[in-house]
Amino acid sequence: MKLRISVKNLKEIADLLNTIVSEAKLTLKKDGVTIKAVDPAHVAMVSLEIPSGSFEVYDLDAEEDISLDIERLKSILKLASSGDVISITKEKDRLKFEMGTIVKTLSLLDNNTITTPRVPQVSSESYVVVAKYELEKGLKAAEDVSDSIRLTLTANDFRARSLSDTEESEMILSKELLKEIRCEESVKSSYPLDYLLKLVKSLSSTDSLKLSFKDDYPLTIEFEFGQPAKGSSDGYIKGIFLLAPRMEQ
């Protein structure tokens, strides 16, 4: 196995996974890598499709699963410069990372200790496509108000509201400020704010997010991020984030 990938792409993958897990299993296939992970509380789940075009070099002898400590991986990436490209090779039960003048090895975890979750087919006809920076502003505004946030979607706007005994915060994005909106009947649902904010902060190269939900139903967020390798026309990483609703009294 020989891989070469930019530090920016690998760091964003690691940051995203680390919002819900500290360990993850990667399935390496001929056409790219897939990762599915669920947090210990089974509140949030992420599914990533990392095409071979995201890598400068993607060379496999055979398809296989490898499991990593994501926090240890992040500590290795701190040693690299933002413009570096990292070479990754497998030597028995370890991965070797080469970046500039630095070489580091990381022991692999037992694949049997990490369960790959089944990603449920959660669908809703109501959705909104919003600029990432707008959503992040709304979530940050609510951060010191409450630990949950209520999302409301109508045919004319998208709102994110948090409420406490003493404070209130609300983001209101009219139809004109949204990239896309589809909603025939008003829908609303509440979600844990910390999961949402961590996700959005981790996606440094994402321009927009597609949020799908309905009344008191799981939230689905679809996104693309990363940069394709030189010469690749289809190297963007595709992700789906699922978040359970918070039932309010």
FINULUM-977247 format. One line per field, with one value per residue: x, y, z of N, C-alpha, C, O in turn; residue number from 1; residue in one letter. Coordinates in steps of 0.1 Angstrom, whole numbers, padded with zeros to 4 digits. Example, Ala and Ser with C-alpha at 12.3 -4.5 7.8 and 13.67 -1.06 7.14 Angstrom:
<sites>
neast	c(0132, 0128)
nnorth	c(-0057, -0022)
nup	c(0078, 0071)
caeast	c(0123, 0137)
canorth	c(-0045, -0011)
caup	c(0078, 0071)
ceast	c(0132, 0129)
cnorth	c(-0033, 0000)
cup	c(0078, 0079)
oeast	c(0142, 0134)
onorth	c(-0033, 0011)
oup	c(0085, 0080)
mikol	c(1, 2)
drenvo	c(a, s)
</sites>
This chain:
<sites>
neast	c(0008, 0006, 0003, -0003, -0011, -0024, -0016, -0036, -0060, -0060, -0059, -0083, -0101, -0094, -0100, -0128, -0137, -0129, -0147, -0167, -0157, -0128, -0114, -0113, -0124, -0111, -0120, -0103, -0106, -0104, -0112, -0111, -0115, -0136, -0154, -0171, -0186, -0198, -0208, -0201, -0224, -0244, -0257, -0248, -0237, -0213, -0206, -0182, -0169, -0141, -0126, -0103, -0091, -0087, -0062, -0027, -0011, -0024, -0022, -0028, -0022, -0042, -0077, -0086, -0093, -0083, -0076, -0075, -0061, -0075, -0069, -0041, -0032, -0038, -0020, 0004, 0000, 0003, 0030, 0036, 0039, 0014, 0014, 0024, 0028, 0019, 0034, 0022, 0027, 0022, 0035, 0035, 0018, 0017, 0015, 0034, 0044, 0056, 0069, 0083, 0113, 0107, 0098, 0073, 0058, 0028, 0010, -0014, -0048, -0068, -0090, -0113, -0122, -0135, -0166, -0183, -0208, -0242, -0254, -0284, -0312, -0323, -0347, -0360, -0383, -0381, -0357, -0327, -0302, -0274, -0250, -0219, -0206, -0226, -0243, -0225, -0221, -0247, -0249, -0228, -0237, -0257, -0244, -0237, -0262, -0279, -0279, -0291, -0306, -0332, -0343, -0360, -0379, -0394, -0414, -0403, -0382, -0353, -0346, -0327, -0329, -0322, -0330, -0332, -0338, -0332, -0321, -0321, -0315, -0315, -0311, -0320, -0326, -0336, -0353, -0340, -0313, -0305, -0289, -0304, -0338, -0363, -0395, -0427, -0445, -0443, -0416, -0401, -0375, -0355, -0320, -0289, -0267, -0238, -0227, -0234, -0220, -0194, -0190, -0194, -0174, -0152, -0151, -0133, -0129, -0153, -0179, -0208, -0237, -0260, -0290, -0313, -0345, -0373, -0403, -0393, -0373, -0345, -0316, -0301, -0271, -0255, -0224, -0195, -0159, -0124, -0096, -0092, -0066, -0038, -0047, -0069, -0104, -0124, -0122, -0132, -0141, -0169, -0194, -0217, -0236, -0253, -0277, -0293, -0326, -0334, -0357, -0381, -0398)
nnorth	c(-0012, 0021, 0055, 0089, 0120, 0153, 0174, 0191, 0179, 0154, 0163, 0177, 0155, 0140, 0159, 0162, 0135, 0133, 0149, 0133, 0107, 0089, 0069, 0051, 0031, 0024, 0017, 0005, 0006, -0002, 0021, 0041, 0054, 0045, 0056, 0049, 0060, 0061, 0080, 0073, 0076, 0072, 0093, 0108, 0103, 0097, 0095, 0089, 0094, 0090, 0096, 0081, 0101, 0121, 0118, 0122, 0100, 0068, 0037, 0003, -0030, -0048, -0048, -0036, -0034, -0009, 0002, 0031, 0052, 0082, 0106, 0102, 0103, 0129, 0142, 0136, 0149, 0175, 0180, 0185, 0208, 0231, 0231, 0206, 0173, 0141, 0110, 0077, 0045, 0010, -0012, -0042, -0043, -0016, 0019, 0040, 0073, 0098, 0129, 0156, 0161, 0145, 0113, 0092, 0066, 0047, 0026, 0002, -0004, -0031, -0044, -0057, -0045, -0022, -0012, -0011, 0011, 0007, 0028, 0045, 0049, 0079, 0101, 0132, 0154, 0180, 0205, 0226, 0245, 0260, 0287, 0278, 0296, 0313, 0296, 0288, 0312, 0316, 0293, 0298, 0321, 0311, 0296, 0303, 0304, 0281, 0245, 0233, 0236, 0249, 0241, 0256, 0254, 0270, 0278, 0302, 0309, 0301, 0292, 0293, 0287, 0294, 0291, 0303, 0307, 0333, 0344, 0347, 0336, 0340, 0330, 0342, 0334, 0346, 0336, 0347, 0348, 0322, 0294, 0274, 0262, 0240, 0234, 0226, 0225, 0239, 0229, 0216, 0211, 0201, 0200, 0187, 0212, 0213, 0192, 0199, 0224, 0216, 0200, 0218, 0237, 0221, 0217, 0231, 0237, 0237, 0251, 0252, 0237, 0211, 0208, 0185, 0178, 0169, 0173, 0167, 0147, 0128, 0148, 0154, 0161, 0171, 0173, 0186, 0184, 0193, 0191, 0182, 0161, 0171, 0172, 0156, 0153, 0146, 0146, 0154, 0151, 0134, 0138, 0126, 0136, 0125, 0133, 0128, 0138, 0161, 0156, 0178, 0189)
nup	c(0000, -0010, -0004, -0012, 0000, 0004, 0032, 0040, 0031, 0045, 0072, 0074, 0071, 0094, 0115, 0111, 0116, 0143, 0156, 0165, 0172, 0186, 0175, 0143, 0116, 0084, 0052, 0025, -0008, -0044, -0057, -0039, -0005, 0021, 0050, 0079, 0108, 0142, 0171, 0206, 0221, 0203, 0190, 0169, 0136, 0110, 0075, 0051, 0018, 0001, -0027, -0050, -0065, -0047, -0037, -0043, -0050, -0053, -0045, -0043, -0031, -0025, -0015, 0017, 0053, 0076, 0109, 0129, 0155, 0158, 0172, 0177, 0150, 0144, 0160, 0147, 0123, 0131, 0129, 0103, 0076, 0063, 0035, 0028, 0013, 0023, 0025, 0027, 0039, 0044, 0069, 0079, 0109, 0111, 0102, 0081, 0081, 0060, 0058, 0044, 0061, 0082, 0096, 0108, 0127, 0131, 0151, 0141, 0149, 0163, 0140, 0148, 0170, 0164, 0154, 0124, 0116, 0103, 0079, 0082, 0059, 0058, 0050, 0037, 0023, 0026, 0025, 0028, 0014, 0025, 0030, 0045, 0062, 0071, 0085, 0105, 0119, 0130, 0147, 0164, 0177, 0192, 0210, 0237, 0249, 0250, 0252, 0231, 0198, 0178, 0147, 0120, 0091, 0064, 0035, 0029, 0045, 0066, 0099, 0129, 0162, 0196, 0231, 0264, 0300, 0304, 0281, 0244, 0211, 0177, 0143, 0112, 0080, 0050, 0020, -0001, 0007, 0008, -0008, -0019, -0015, -0003, 0006, 0014, 0035, 0067, 0088, 0117, 0142, 0170, 0180, 0194, 0202, 0204, 0189, 0163, 0160, 0163, 0141, 0119, 0123, 0118, 0091, 0071, 0044, 0031, 0013, 0012, 0028, 0028, 0044, 0056, 0070, 0091, 0111, 0144, 0138, 0126, 0116, 0085, 0070, 0042, 0024, 0007, 0006, 0008, -0015, -0049, -0062, -0083, -0117, -0114, -0119, -0103, -0074, -0050, -0016, -0003, 0021, 0046, 0074, 0102, 0126, 0157, 0168, 0194, 0218, 0229, 0258)
caeast	c(0000, 0013, -0006, 0002, -0022, -0021, -0018, -0049, -0071, -0059, -0062, -0097, -0107, -0092, -0107, -0142, -0140, -0127, -0158, -0176, -0150, -0114, -0109, -0121, -0120, -0110, -0121, -0096, -0110, -0097, -0115, -0110, -0116, -0149, -0153, -0184, -0184, -0209, -0203, -0204, -0238, -0253, -0264, -0243, -0230, -0207, -0202, -0173, -0164, -0128, -0122, -0088, -0087, -0082, -0048, -0017, -0008, -0033, -0017, -0031, -0021, -0055, -0086, -0085, -0097, -0073, -0082, -0066, -0064, -0076, -0062, -0027, -0030, -0038, -0007, 0014, -0002, 0008, 0044, 0037, 0035, 0001, 0015, 0031, 0021, 0023, 0034, 0018, 0029, 0019, 0045, 0029, 0007, 0019, 0015, 0046, 0041, 0068, 0065, 0096, 0124, 0101, 0092, 0067, 0050, 0016, 0005, -0028, -0057, -0075, -0102, -0125, -0126, -0143, -0178, -0187, -0223, -0250, -0260, -0298, -0317, -0331, -0350, -0370, -0385, -0378, -0342, -0322, -0287, -0270, -0236, -0214, -0202, -0238, -0248, -0216, -0225, -0259, -0246, -0219, -0245, -0265, -0235, -0238, -0276, -0285, -0272, -0298, -0310, -0343, -0343, -0373, -0379, -0407, -0412, -0397, -0370, -0347, -0343, -0320, -0332, -0319, -0337, -0330, -0347, -0327, -0316, -0326, -0307, -0321, -0306, -0331, -0321, -0347, -0351, -0330, -0300, -0302, -0285, -0315, -0347, -0375, -0404, -0441, -0452, -0433, -0411, -0392, -0370, -0344, -0309, -0279, -0259, -0224, -0224, -0235, -0210, -0181, -0190, -0193, -0160, -0142, -0151, -0127, -0129, -0166, -0186, -0222, -0242, -0274, -0297, -0327, -0351, -0387, -0407, -0388, -0367, -0330, -0311, -0291, -0263, -0246, -0214, -0182, -0148, -0111, -0091, -0087, -0052, -0036, -0050, -0081, -0116, -0134, -0114, -0138, -0146, -0183, -0198, -0231, -0236, -0267, -0278, -0306, -0333, -0336, -0371, -0383, -0411)
canorth	c(0000, 0034, 0066, 0102, 0129, 0166, 0175, 0198, 0169, 0144, 0170, 0179, 0142, 0137, 0168, 0158, 0123, 0135, 0155, 0123, 0095, 0090, 0058, 0048, 0020, 0029, 0006, 0009, -0001, 0002, 0034, 0051, 0050, 0048, 0056, 0051, 0061, 0066, 0083, 0063, 0078, 0069, 0105, 0113, 0094, 0103, 0086, 0097, 0087, 0097, 0090, 0080, 0114, 0130, 0114, 0123, 0086, 0058, 0024, -0007, -0044, -0055, -0041, -0041, -0025, -0005, 0010, 0041, 0062, 0095, 0116, 0101, 0108, 0144, 0147, 0134, 0159, 0188, 0181, 0188, 0221, 0231, 0228, 0193, 0161, 0131, 0096, 0067, 0031, 0000, -0021, -0052, -0037, -0001, 0029, 0049, 0086, 0105, 0143, 0163, 0154, 0137, 0100, 0088, 0054, 0047, 0013, 0000, -0010, -0043, -0041, -0063, -0036, -0011, -0016, -0002, 0011, 0007, 0042, 0044, 0058, 0089, 0110, 0142, 0162, 0194, 0208, 0239, 0246, 0273, 0289, 0273, 0306, 0318, 0286, 0288, 0324, 0313, 0284, 0305, 0331, 0304, 0287, 0306, 0305, 0268, 0234, 0228, 0246, 0245, 0245, 0257, 0256, 0273, 0281, 0315, 0312, 0291, 0298, 0285, 0295, 0289, 0299, 0299, 0315, 0347, 0348, 0341, 0339, 0335, 0333, 0342, 0335, 0346, 0328, 0354, 0346, 0308, 0289, 0266, 0258, 0233, 0232, 0228, 0228, 0243, 0218, 0221, 0200, 0205, 0192, 0191, 0223, 0210, 0183, 0207, 0234, 0209, 0196, 0230, 0242, 0211, 0217, 0244, 0240, 0236, 0264, 0251, 0225, 0208, 0203, 0179, 0173, 0172, 0174, 0158, 0137, 0130, 0158, 0149, 0172, 0166, 0183, 0182, 0192, 0189, 0196, 0171, 0160, 0177, 0163, 0149, 0161, 0141, 0143, 0160, 0142, 0136, 0134, 0127, 0136, 0123, 0138, 0125, 0150, 0163, 0158, 0188, 0188)
caup	c(0000, -0010, -0006, -0011, 0001, 0010, 0046, 0042, 0030, 0056, 0084, 0075, 0074, 0108, 0123, 0110, 0124, 0157, 0163, 0172, 0176, 0187, 0167, 0132, 0106, 0071, 0042, 0013, -0020, -0055, -0062, -0029, 0009, 0028, 0065, 0086, 0123, 0151, 0184, 0216, 0226, 0191, 0187, 0156, 0127, 0098, 0064, 0041, 0005, -0003, -0040, -0053, -0070, -0036, -0034, -0053, -0054, -0046, -0050, -0033, -0036, -0022, -0007, 0031, 0064, 0086, 0120, 0134, 0166, 0151, 0179, 0174, 0137, 0144, 0166, 0137, 0113, 0136, 0126, 0089, 0071, 0056, 0021, 0026, 0009, 0031, 0019, 0037, 0035, 0055, 0072, 0089, 0116, 0113, 0091, 0082, 0075, 0056, 0054, 0044, 0068, 0093, 0094, 0120, 0125, 0140, 0152, 0137, 0159, 0159, 0133, 0154, 0182, 0160, 0147, 0113, 0117, 0091, 0078, 0078, 0048, 0064, 0039, 0039, 0011, 0029, 0027, 0026, 0011, 0032, 0031, 0057, 0071, 0076, 0095, 0116, 0126, 0137, 0157, 0174, 0184, 0202, 0219, 0252, 0253, 0253, 0246, 0220, 0189, 0171, 0133, 0114, 0077, 0058, 0021, 0027, 0053, 0074, 0112, 0140, 0174, 0210, 0241, 0278, 0309, 0304, 0268, 0232, 0199, 0165, 0130, 0102, 0066, 0041, 0008, -0010, 0013, 0007, -0021, -0024, -0004, -0008, 0017, 0011, 0047, 0077, 0096, 0128, 0150, 0178, 0179, 0203, 0195, 0204, 0177, 0150, 0159, 0161, 0126, 0110, 0125, 0113, 0076, 0068, 0029, 0026, 0010, 0015, 0034, 0026, 0056, 0054, 0082, 0093, 0125, 0154, 0130, 0124, 0107, 0075, 0065, 0031, 0021, 0000, 0010, 0003, -0029, -0057, -0066, -0096, -0128, -0111, -0121, -0094, -0062, -0038, -0006, -0001, 0034, 0052, 0088, 0107, 0140, 0163, 0173, 0208, 0220, 0239, 0265)
ceast	c(0009, 0004, 0001, -0009, -0018, -0024, -0032, -0060, -0071, -0063, -0077, -0105, -0106, -0100, -0122, -0145, -0139, -0138, -0168, -0169, -0135, -0107, -0118, -0115, -0121, -0111, -0115, -0100, -0102, -0099, -0115, -0113, -0130, -0147, -0167, -0182, -0196, -0203, -0208, -0219, -0249, -0262, -0260, -0236, -0225, -0204, -0194, -0169, -0153, -0123, -0107, -0083, -0084, -0068, -0039, -0012, -0018, -0030, -0020, -0028, -0034, -0064, -0085, -0091, -0085, -0080, -0072, -0071, -0063, -0068, -0046, -0023, -0029, -0025, 0005, 0013, 0003, 0023, 0046, 0033, 0022, 0002, 0022, 0022, 0027, 0023, 0031, 0020, 0026, 0030, 0040, 0017, 0009, 0018, 0027, 0042, 0054, 0064, 0078, 0107, 0120, 0095, 0086, 0059, 0039, 0011, -0010, -0035, -0063, -0088, -0115, -0130, -0134, -0154, -0181, -0203, -0230, -0256, -0274, -0302, -0327, -0334, -0361, -0371, -0382, -0363, -0339, -0307, -0283, -0255, -0230, -0211, -0215, -0243, -0238, -0218, -0237, -0257, -0237, -0227, -0253, -0257, -0236, -0252, -0282, -0277, -0280, -0303, -0322, -0342, -0357, -0372, -0393, -0404, -0404, -0385, -0365, -0342, -0336, -0321, -0328, -0326, -0334, -0339, -0344, -0323, -0322, -0317, -0314, -0314, -0318, -0325, -0333, -0343, -0340, -0315, -0296, -0298, -0296, -0325, -0359, -0383, -0418, -0449, -0441, -0429, -0401, -0387, -0358, -0333, -0298, -0269, -0244, -0219, -0224, -0224, -0196, -0180, -0187, -0179, -0150, -0141, -0146, -0127, -0142, -0173, -0201, -0226, -0257, -0280, -0311, -0332, -0366, -0391, -0401, -0382, -0352, -0327, -0300, -0284, -0254, -0236, -0203, -0171, -0135, -0108, -0087, -0072, -0050, -0039, -0063, -0093, -0127, -0128, -0120, -0143, -0160, -0186, -0212, -0230, -0251, -0267, -0292, -0313, -0333, -0351, -0373, -0397, -0420)
cnorth	c(0012, 0045, 0079, 0112, 0142, 0166, 0182, 0188, 0160, 0151, 0173, 0167, 0139, 0146, 0165, 0146, 0125, 0143, 0145, 0110, 0098, 0079, 0055, 0038, 0026, 0017, 0011, 0000, 0004, 0016, 0045, 0045, 0054, 0047, 0058, 0050, 0066, 0069, 0074, 0064, 0075, 0081, 0110, 0102, 0101, 0092, 0094, 0088, 0096, 0090, 0090, 0093, 0125, 0128, 0117, 0110, 0077, 0044, 0013, -0021, -0051, -0046, -0046, -0030, -0021, 0004, 0019, 0048, 0076, 0106, 0115, 0105, 0123, 0149, 0146, 0146, 0173, 0190, 0185, 0203, 0220, 0227, 0214, 0183, 0150, 0117, 0086, 0053, 0022, -0010, -0030, -0045, -0022, 0006, 0038, 0062, 0093, 0119, 0152, 0155, 0145, 0124, 0096, 0075, 0054, 0032, 0012, -0006, -0023, -0040, -0046, -0054, -0024, -0015, -0006, -0001, 0011, 0021, 0041, 0053, 0067, 0099, 0120, 0150, 0177, 0196, 0222, 0238, 0260, 0274, 0285, 0285, 0313, 0309, 0287, 0301, 0322, 0304, 0290, 0315, 0324, 0296, 0290, 0308, 0292, 0257, 0227, 0239, 0240, 0250, 0245, 0261, 0259, 0275, 0293, 0318, 0300, 0297, 0288, 0293, 0287, 0298, 0294, 0308, 0329, 0352, 0341, 0345, 0332, 0339, 0332, 0344, 0335, 0339, 0334, 0351, 0331, 0304, 0281, 0263, 0250, 0229, 0236, 0232, 0230, 0230, 0223, 0209, 0206, 0195, 0196, 0201, 0219, 0202, 0191, 0217, 0228, 0205, 0208, 0236, 0234, 0212, 0230, 0247, 0238, 0249, 0263, 0238, 0223, 0201, 0198, 0174, 0175, 0171, 0163, 0145, 0139, 0141, 0151, 0161, 0166, 0177, 0177, 0190, 0187, 0195, 0184, 0172, 0166, 0167, 0155, 0158, 0157, 0137, 0149, 0149, 0145, 0130, 0135, 0126, 0135, 0126, 0135, 0137, 0150, 0166, 0167, 0186, 0200)
cup	c(0000, -0013, -0005, -0011, 0008, 0025, 0049, 0041, 0042, 0070, 0085, 0077, 0089, 0118, 0123, 0118, 0139, 0164, 0169, 0177, 0178, 0179, 0155, 0123, 0092, 0061, 0029, 0002, -0032, -0060, -0051, -0015, 0014, 0043, 0070, 0101, 0130, 0165, 0195, 0221, 0215, 0189, 0173, 0149, 0115, 0088, 0054, 0029, 0000, -0015, -0042, -0058, -0059, -0032, -0046, -0059, -0046, -0052, -0040, -0040, -0035, -0014, 0008, 0040, 0072, 0097, 0127, 0147, 0159, 0159, 0178, 0160, 0137, 0150, 0156, 0126, 0118, 0132, 0112, 0087, 0063, 0041, 0018, 0020, 0017, 0024, 0030, 0032, 0047, 0056, 0083, 0096, 0120, 0100, 0092, 0074, 0072, 0051, 0056, 0051, 0079, 0089, 0108, 0117, 0135, 0140, 0149, 0149, 0154, 0152, 0140, 0166, 0178, 0150, 0136, 0113, 0103, 0090, 0073, 0067, 0054, 0053, 0043, 0026, 0013, 0032, 0024, 0023, 0015, 0031, 0044, 0067, 0078, 0088, 0107, 0125, 0135, 0149, 0168, 0183, 0195, 0212, 0234, 0257, 0258, 0247, 0235, 0211, 0181, 0157, 0127, 0099, 0072, 0043, 0019, 0035, 0060, 0087, 0121, 0153, 0187, 0220, 0255, 0287, 0307, 0290, 0256, 0221, 0188, 0152, 0120, 0088, 0057, 0028, -0001, -0005, 0012, -0007, -0027, -0012, -0011, 0005, 0014, 0024, 0058, 0085, 0106, 0137, 0158, 0179, 0189, 0196, 0194, 0192, 0164, 0149, 0157, 0146, 0117, 0111, 0119, 0098, 0071, 0053, 0023, 0024, 0014, 0021, 0031, 0038, 0053, 0067, 0081, 0108, 0134, 0147, 0128, 0113, 0098, 0070, 0054, 0027, 0013, 0005, 0005, -0011, -0037, -0060, -0080, -0107, -0126, -0113, -0111, -0081, -0049, -0029, -0003, 0013, 0037, 0067, 0093, 0122, 0145, 0168, 0188, 0211, 0232, 0245, 0261)
oeast	c(0017, -0003, 0011, -0017, -0008, -0033, -0039, -0069, -0082, -0070, -0083, -0115, -0116, -0105, -0129, -0155, -0146, -0138, -0175, -0174, -0129, -0094, -0130, -0103, -0132, -0103, -0120, -0098, -0095, -0091, -0119, -0113, -0135, -0140, -0174, -0175, -0203, -0194, -0218, -0224, -0261, -0274, -0269, -0229, -0231, -0199, -0199, -0167, -0154, -0117, -0100, -0071, -0078, -0062, -0043, -0010, -0019, -0036, -0013, -0030, -0037, -0059, -0084, -0093, -0077, -0088, -0061, -0083, -0053, -0062, -0039, -0013, -0021, -0020, 0014, 0023, 0006, 0027, 0058, 0026, 0019, -0007, 0024, 0009, 0040, 0013, 0036, 0015, 0027, 0035, 0040, 0007, 0004, 0020, 0030, 0038, 0063, 0056, 0083, 0110, 0128, 0088, 0093, 0054, 0040, 0008, -0018, -0030, -0063, -0096, -0125, -0141, -0140, -0152, -0181, -0209, -0224, -0263, -0277, -0296, -0339, -0325, -0370, -0361, -0380, -0357, -0346, -0300, -0287, -0247, -0237, -0214, -0214, -0247, -0243, -0218, -0237, -0263, -0240, -0225, -0257, -0262, -0236, -0254, -0288, -0268, -0275, -0303, -0322, -0341, -0364, -0364, -0402, -0393, -0399, -0377, -0372, -0336, -0339, -0316, -0331, -0326, -0333, -0347, -0353, -0323, -0328, -0312, -0319, -0312, -0325, -0319, -0339, -0331, -0333, -0306, -0284, -0302, -0298, -0320, -0363, -0378, -0421, -0458, -0430, -0438, -0395, -0394, -0351, -0335, -0298, -0264, -0238, -0209, -0215, -0218, -0188, -0169, -0178, -0173, -0139, -0130, -0153, -0127, -0144, -0172, -0206, -0218, -0264, -0276, -0319, -0325, -0371, -0381, -0404, -0385, -0348, -0334, -0291, -0290, -0246, -0240, -0201, -0173, -0135, -0116, -0079, -0066, -0060, -0036, -0068, -0093, -0137, -0127, -0113, -0149, -0164, -0182, -0219, -0223, -0259, -0258, -0302, -0306, -0331, -0356, -0368, -0407, -0431)
onorth	c(0014, 0045, 0080, 0112, 0142, 0160, 0178, 0188, 0157, 0145, 0171, 0167, 0135, 0141, 0166, 0146, 0119, 0144, 0149, 0103, 0107, 0079, 0057, 0036, 0031, 0007, 0020, -0012, 0014, 0023, 0056, 0033, 0065, 0038, 0067, 0041, 0074, 0062, 0067, 0054, 0075, 0079, 0115, 0094, 0111, 0081, 0104, 0076, 0107, 0080, 0098, 0096, 0135, 0136, 0116, 0108, 0079, 0041, 0013, -0023, -0060, -0037, -0058, -0018, -0030, 0012, 0014, 0050, 0081, 0115, 0125, 0111, 0128, 0160, 0154, 0151, 0182, 0202, 0189, 0209, 0210, 0222, 0211, 0184, 0148, 0114, 0087, 0050, 0027, -0016, -0027, -0042, -0017, 0001, 0043, 0061, 0095, 0120, 0155, 0144, 0139, 0123, 0095, 0073, 0059, 0027, 0021, -0013, -0025, -0033, -0040, -0056, -0017, -0022, 0006, -0011, 0014, 0025, 0036, 0064, 0064, 0106, 0117, 0153, 0184, 0189, 0229, 0230, 0270, 0264, 0288, 0283, 0317, 0313, 0286, 0300, 0326, 0306, 0288, 0316, 0330, 0291, 0281, 0313, 0292, 0260, 0217, 0251, 0229, 0262, 0236, 0270, 0251, 0274, 0295, 0327, 0290, 0308, 0276, 0304, 0275, 0310, 0282, 0315, 0338, 0365, 0331, 0356, 0321, 0351, 0322, 0355, 0324, 0335, 0326, 0352, 0328, 0310, 0281, 0262, 0254, 0222, 0247, 0240, 0224, 0222, 0234, 0200, 0215, 0183, 0208, 0197, 0222, 0204, 0190, 0218, 0233, 0207, 0207, 0240, 0239, 0208, 0239, 0259, 0239, 0258, 0273, 0228, 0233, 0190, 0205, 0168, 0181, 0170, 0151, 0134, 0150, 0142, 0144, 0170, 0157, 0189, 0165, 0202, 0177, 0202, 0176, 0183, 0167, 0155, 0148, 0169, 0164, 0125, 0149, 0139, 0156, 0120, 0144, 0118, 0142, 0123, 0139, 0146, 0139, 0176, 0165, 0182, 0200)
oup	c(0009, -0024, 0003, -0020, 0016, 0029, 0058, 0049, 0047, 0078, 0096, 0084, 0095, 0127, 0133, 0126, 0147, 0176, 0178, 0185, 0173, 0178, 0156, 0123, 0088, 0063, 0022, 0002, -0031, -0065, -0054, -0013, 0011, 0048, 0066, 0106, 0125, 0170, 0193, 0225, 0218, 0185, 0166, 0154, 0110, 0092, 0049, 0031, -0004, -0015, -0036, -0057, -0063, -0025, -0057, -0071, -0034, -0063, -0029, -0051, -0043, -0007, 0010, 0036, 0076, 0093, 0129, 0149, 0156, 0152, 0177, 0158, 0130, 0146, 0156, 0122, 0109, 0133, 0108, 0094, 0057, 0035, 0006, 0021, 0017, 0017, 0041, 0021, 0059, 0047, 0095, 0090, 0130, 0089, 0103, 0062, 0081, 0042, 0067, 0046, 0086, 0079, 0118, 0105, 0146, 0129, 0153, 0157, 0142, 0159, 0139, 0171, 0186, 0140, 0138, 0110, 0093, 0100, 0062, 0065, 0056, 0048, 0051, 0020, 0004, 0040, 0018, 0030, 0010, 0032, 0055, 0079, 0089, 0098, 0119, 0137, 0147, 0160, 0180, 0195, 0205, 0222, 0242, 0268, 0268, 0239, 0229, 0215, 0176, 0154, 0130, 0096, 0074, 0038, 0008, 0032, 0061, 0087, 0120, 0154, 0188, 0219, 0257, 0281, 0310, 0288, 0258, 0220, 0188, 0150, 0120, 0086, 0055, 0026, -0007, -0013, 0016, -0017, -0039, -0001, -0022, 0013, 0011, 0024, 0058, 0089, 0104, 0138, 0153, 0178, 0193, 0185, 0184, 0186, 0156, 0138, 0149, 0140, 0109, 0101, 0114, 0092, 0067, 0049, 0011, 0033, 0020, 0019, 0030, 0042, 0047, 0075, 0072, 0116, 0132, 0151, 0129, 0103, 0103, 0065, 0057, 0027, 0012, 0009, -0003, -0017, -0032, -0060, -0088, -0107, -0135, -0108, -0109, -0078, -0039, -0033, 0000, 0017, 0032, 0072, 0088, 0129, 0139, 0173, 0195, 0207, 0243, 0239, 0266)
mikol	c(1, 2, 3, 4, 5, 6, 7, 8, 9, 10, 11, 12, 13, 14, 15, 16, 17, 18, 19, 20, 21, 22, 23, 24, 25, 26, 27, 28, 29, 30, 31, 32, 33, 34, 35, 36, 37, 38, 39, 40, 41, 42, 43, 44, 45, 46, 47, 48, 49, 50, 51, 52, 53, 54, 55, 56, 57, 58, 59, 60, 61, 62, 63, 64, 65, 66, 67, 68, 69, 70, 71, 72, 73, 74, 75, 76, 77, 78, 79, 80, 81, 82, 83, 84, 85, 86, 87, 88, 89, 90, 91, 92, 93, 94, 95, 96, 97, 98, 99, 100, 101, 102, 103, 104, 105, 106, 107, 108, 109, 110, 111, 112, 113, 114, 115, 116, 117, 118, 119, 120, 121, 122, 123, 124, 125, 126, 127, 128, 129, 130, 131, 132, 133, 134, 135, 136, 137, 138, 139, 140, 141, 142, 143, 144, 145, 146, 147, 148, 149, 150, 151, 152, 153, 154, 155, 156, 157, 158, 159, 160, 161, 162, 163, 164, 165, 166, 167, 168, 169, 170, 171, 172, 173, 174, 175, 176, 177, 178, 179, 180, 181, 182, 183, 184, 185, 186, 187, 188, 189, 190, 191, 192, 193, 194, 195, 196, 197, 198, 199, 200, 201, 202, 203, 204, 205, 206, 207, 208, 209, 210, 211, 212, 213, 214, 215, 216, 217, 218, 219, 220, 221, 222, 223, 224, 225, 226, 227, 228, 229, 230, 231, 232, 233, 234, 235, 236, 237, 238, 239, 240, 241, 242, 243, 244, 245, 246, 247, 248, 249)
drenvo	c(m, k, l, r, i, s, v, k, n, l, k, e, i, a, d, l, l, n, t, i, v, s, e, a, k, l, t, l, k, k, d, g, v, t, i, k, a, v, d, p, a, h, v, a, m, v, s, l, e, i, p, s, g, s, f, e, v, y, d, l, d, a, e, e, d, i, s, l, d, i, e, r, l, k, s, i, l, k, l, a, s, s, g, d, v, i, s, i, t, k, e, k, d, r, l, k, f, e, m, g, t, i, v, k, t, l, s, l, l, d, n, n, t, i, t, t, p, r, v, p, q, v, s, s, e, s, y, v, v, v, a, k, y, e, l, e, k, g, l, k, a, a, e, d, v, s, d, s, i, r, l, t, l, t, a, n, d, f, r, a, r, s, l, s, d, t, e, e, s, e, m, i, l, s, k, e, l, l, k, e, i, r, c, e, e, s, v, k, s, s, y, p, l, d, y, l, l, k, l, v, k, s, l, s, s, t, d, s, l, k, l, s, f, k, d, d, y, p, l, t, i, e, f, e, f, g, q, p, a, k, g, s, s, d, g, y, i, k, g, i, f, l, l, a, p, r, m, e, q)
</sites>
